Each structure stands twice: as structure tokens, then as C-alpha cells.
Amino acid sequence: MKQYFWFFGIIGIILFSCEKIDVNNNGNDDNDTEISLDSLVTITSNLPVAIYVDLMFISENIGYALSTSFVAKTTDGGYSWTTFAIPEYTNGGKIQFVNEQIGYVTVGTQNSGMLLKTTNGGQDWEEIDLNTYESPMGIYFLDKNIGFIVGKGLFIKTTDGGKSWTNLKKEDTFMYLGVNFKNDKEGIVTSFNGEYFKTIDGGITWDKLKIDAFHLYDVYFVGNKALASAYHQDLFDLTKNEKVVSLPSSGLKFAFFNSDCGVATGTLITGSWSHTNNVFLTSNGWKTFTQKTLAATEGNGPICAKMSDKKVMVLTDRRVMVLEK
């Protein structure tokens, strides 16, 4: 009898290996099936042809894509989009909406950096001067009031929706690259040279830590793991101080269904004027992965974002693709 229960226990573990999680990748287990890149399909969409630098969803249907000169919003999962002009040009900004009405965009030029804020869903934007000469690199708002922005010599916090800011670190030349929070207490800020900063009290205090990587960029909380994209096409596990995988592309963006199932997008430079755009998929925590190289007609510069427990969007300058489980 013990062997009987042991056998079916093992089968159960296998069947549950692709458990579902919430939109913030914080680990709610549920049954699911294995996914394949064959499920990545292009959907008919009116999204304008443009260079897109960031993408996020607040629900399966409501999402925002940031281009260099406008924000595009969808309320039907990417089939139709409404565009809103932003007052400043951005070539590498970040976007975050905390609800359907209140959203933030970081923008910057060669000699200034600022925050744009909307309180009416993107129709109008307030320009908030961050008193920096560099474009901000990372942004994360816990709610409509409490938020963090990082960049070169920039590590600041607001508790009033951007009206005022507190400087948390004073190294004027230090480069902070990304910021994300697992919940309202636990957060991580990444930087050059494998150094990162961790808080467990909502950003009141920060501990400086080190990992065997070069530059750390975007942070992803997946189950009980803290992962970060790194220079030279790597994904690192900050909790274990070890490399998870190296992928043959740069500018990697990740979207995780859970600790086993994930998607990544990136570009591989193959020559002076040549490159390929790739989508990667794993169902076993990046121990192995499959790869799809996008055709030239599918556009450049792919980025991705999780829409729900079942969907991830992959976006290029001229295509909207959805991977559905």
C-alpha cells in the first residue's frame, strides 16, 4: 500500500510541474499543462508600427505598450489599441500603471530625466522634474502613492505620488539599473558590477549584496526565487548566487508563468548590419529551452509581458503575438 501511494505521489508532482501564479509572479500553485512555442500566434491588431520599449498588463485584457513618443492601451487583450501622446520623447523608458487611471512613464534625453504621470488613463500627462541629467533606468510603484525610481546617481522614493522625493542613496555617479518588489515589504534594486540592494521593510532600509555577475538589470520574483537578467545574455538566481541560463540573445526580457514555465525575448547580433529576433520558452526552470527565430516580416526588438496565468504577449515593432497555455 505504501508503494501505491508513493507511485501516485510522484505522478502528481509531475502533473503539477507547471503550476500557475498571479500576475506579479508571486506563486499561487494550480494545475496546468506544458506549453509549446507552437502556441505563439500573431493576432490581428491595429497597434501602430513603432519602436516599443516596454510593455505591461494590469489584467489579462488591459495592458499598456510604451513607444518612443506615445503610450498604447488595449482593453481587449491586444486586438485593439488606443494611443495617447506623451509630452517627452523616450528611447528606453519604463511604464507602470497601478490601476486603469493612474500611470507613470520614465523619460529622458541626453541631458535630463523626468517622470510623466497620468491620472485619467493616459489622456493627459503631468511632467515631474527628477532633478537629474540622466534618463531614469527603473521604476516601481507599490500603490498610487509609494514609488521608487533608480538610475545614474538616482535612488529615490516618493510617498505622495511623485509630488516630493527622498534620496535614499547619495552616490552621484553610481548606476542603479532596475527595481522591483515582491510585496509591500520585500524589494530589490540592481546595479553594475553584480551589486544589488535588498529591503525587507518597504524601502526604509537597504542591505548591499554581491553576486558573481557583471551588470544586473530587471528583477523578477518567481515563487520563492529572486531572479535578475544580467549582462552577456544571462539570467541569475540572486537567492542562490548562481547563473540559471545563458541565452543566445541580448536585451533579454522575461515573463514567468511560474518557477518552471517561462518566456524570454531578445535580439542576437550576427554581423555589422544583421541580427535575428528570438523567443525562448522553458517548461523546466531553464534547464532546457526551445527557441523560435522570428521572420523579418514579424518586426524588430521583441519584448514580452505576462497577461495572466494563461497568456504571455510578445510584441515587436509591427506584430502582436500571444502565447496561450
N, C-alpha and C positions, 0 to 999 in steps of 0.2 A: 504493500500500500504506500509506503514512503517513496518508493521508486516511482510509483504512478504520479504522485503529486509533484515530485521533483521534475519529471519529464514535462508535465503541462506548465509548470512554473517557468521553465526555460523557454517554451513556446510562447508564453505570454510576454516575456521580456522582448523577444524578437519582434512580435507583432506590435509592441508599443514603442519601438525604437525611434519612430518619427512622431513623437508627441507634439501637441500643439501648445503655443504660448500666446500671450497677449501682444498687442501692437508694439509695446515698449520692450519686447523680448525678455520679460521677466519671469517666464517659466511656469505656465499653467499646463499640467500634463493632460493629454487626452489621446484617444486612439486616432490613427491616421494611416495613410498608405504611402508607399515610396513614390518619389516623384522622378520625372524624366524631362530632359530638355526637349523632347518631342512635344511636350505640352506648352512650350513657348510659342505663342501665336501673335501675329500682328493684328490689331483691331482697327476698324475703320474709325478715324478720328479727324477732327478739324483743328488739331493743335498746329499752330503756325510753325513753319520751318524757321529754326533759330538755334543758337548755341545755348544749351541748357546746362546750368552749373550745379543745381541742387533740386531735390525732389523730396516731398514728404506727404504723408497721409495722416489725417486725424480720425478717419474711419475707412471702411472698405471703399466707399463711394466718393468721399470728399478728400481731395488732395490738391497740392499746390506745387507747380514747377516754376523755378526761378531761371529766367534768361538774363542776358546782359542788360536788357532795358525794360523788361516787364515781368509781371507775375501772371501765370495762367492758372485758373482754378477749374477743377472738374467736380461735379456733384453726382456723376453717374458712372464712376469707375474708369474714366478716361476716354469715353466715347465723344463727349462734347466738352469744350473748354471756353471759358470767358477770360479775356485778358485785361489786365489793369496796368497802365504805365506806371513806372516808378520814377521819381524825380532825379535820380542819380544813376549813372552807368556803373555796372559792376562786372568784373571779369573773373570773379572767383568767390562770390559771396555765399552766404548761408541763409536759409529761410526756416522760420518756425512759426506756426500758428498754434496758439494754446486753446483756441476754440474757433468757431466759424467767423467770428467778427474781429478778434484781436490777434494780430500777427506782427512779426518782426523780420526785417531783412538787414543784413550787414552789407555795406557797400564801401568802396574805397577807390581812390585814384593813386597816382604816384606820390601825391603829397598830402593826402587827407584820408581820414576814415570816419565813418559815421554809422548811425543806426537809423533805419526807417521803421516807423510804427504806424499801423493802421488800426482803427477801432470800428471800421464799418466794412470789413470783409475785403479790403483792398481797393476800394474806390478812391480813398484819399490817404495820403501818407504824410506823416509828420517827420521832419528831419531833426535828429538828435545828435548834436556835436559831441564826439567822444574825446575831443582834445588829443588826438593822435595824428601823426603824419603818415601812418601806415594803415593799410587795409586790415580790418579785423579778420582773424582766422577761424574762430569758433564762437558759437553762441548756444546757450541753453537756458530756457525759462522753465522753472518749476511750476509756475502758475502765471497769472496775468500781472503779478507784482514782482515776484522774486526771480531775478535772472542773472546770468554770468556771461561775460564776453572776454575773450582772450585774443592775443595777437603779439606783435613785436613790442615788448615793453608794456604789454597791456594784460592785466589780470584784475578785472573789476566786477563789482556786484551792485545790483540795484534791488531795493525793496519796495519801490514805489512805481514800478512800471516804466523805468527809464528816466524819470524826472531828475533823479540825483544818483550819483555813483560813488562807491567806496573803493579805493585802491587796495587790493589785497596783497600784492607783491610789488616791490619798488625797483626791480632790476630793469632799468630803462632799455637795455639792449638785449635782454633775454627774449627768446622767441617761444611763445606758447602757441600750440598748434590746434588743439581740439579740446572740447569739454562736453561731458555727458553725465547724466545722473541716472542711477538705477531706481532710486526712490527719492523722497524728500530729504533723506539724510546722507546717503552714500553717493559720492561723485568723484570723478577723475578728470584731471587736466593733463594733457600730454605736451611734450616739448621736444627739442632737439636732444641729441646725444643719449637717447634712451631714458632720460629722466622723466618722471611723471609725479603728479601731486594728487594725494587722495584725502578726501574728507569723509568723516562718518557723523558729522554734526551739522549737516546742511550748509557747509561752506564757511562756518565760523573759524575753524582751524584747518590747516592743511599740512600733511606729512609729505616730505620729499623722499621719493623712492627711485630705484635704479633697476633697469633691466638690460640684458645683453642684446640690445638692438641699437640701430642708428637713430633715425628720426621716427617718432611715433606720431600718428595723425589721428584719425577718427577712432572713437571708443564705442564698443558695443557690449552691452550687458546681456548675456545669454545664459539663462538658468542661474547657476552659481558661479559662472565664469565672467571675467572681465577681459575682453579681447580688444586689440588695437591693430589697425593697419599700420604698416611700417615701410620705410624706405627700402628700395630694392625688392619690391613685389612680395612682401611677406605679410603674414598675419601672425601676431604674437599673443600668447596667453599670459596676461600680466599676473594672474594668480599663481602660476607655476614657473614664471620666468623661463619660458621656452617657446620656440617657434612652432606654430601649428602647421603651416604650409607655405610654400613659395609657389606663386602662380606666374605664368609667362605673360604678364602684362603689368603696366604701371597705372598710376591714378586709380587704384582699386577702390571700389565701393562695394559694401557688403549688405545683404539683407538676410536675416535669420528667421526661419520658422521655429527652430529650437536648437538645442546644442548639437544635434546630429544633422539636421537638414538646413542647408544654406545656399545662397546665391551670391555670386560676385560678378562685377563687370570691370573691364579695363581695356587699355589700348597697348598694343605691342608695336614698338617702332622697329621696322625691318630694314630701313635704309634712309637715306637723306630725305627723300620725299615719299616714303612708303610706310604704311602702318596697317595693322589689322585690328578690328574691334571684336572683343570676345566676351562671351558669357560663360560662366563656370557654375557647376552645380555639384553638391555633395549630399549624400544621404548617410554618411558615417563620420561626421565630425572632421572632414577634410583629410581623412586617412587616404582616400582616393577621391577623384573627381572626374566629371565629364566636361568637355569643352565644346562650345559652338562658336565658330567664327562667322560673324555677320557679313553678309554680302555688302558690296559697296553701295548698293541702292538702299540699304537699310540705315545709312547715315553714319555719322561720326560721334565720338565722345560718349559712349554709353554710360548711363548712371542707373541706379536701381533703388527701390524703396519698398518696404513691406506695406501691403494694403490691409491684410487681415491674416488670420491663421491659415487661410487657404490660398492667398494670392500675393504675388510679387509683381511689381511693374518694372519693366526695363524700358528706358527712354533714350532715344538718340535725337539728333537734330531734326530728324524727319520721320521718325517711326515711334509708335506707341505699341509696346508688346506686353503681354500679360502671361505670366506663368502660373497656372492654376493646378492645385493638387486634386 
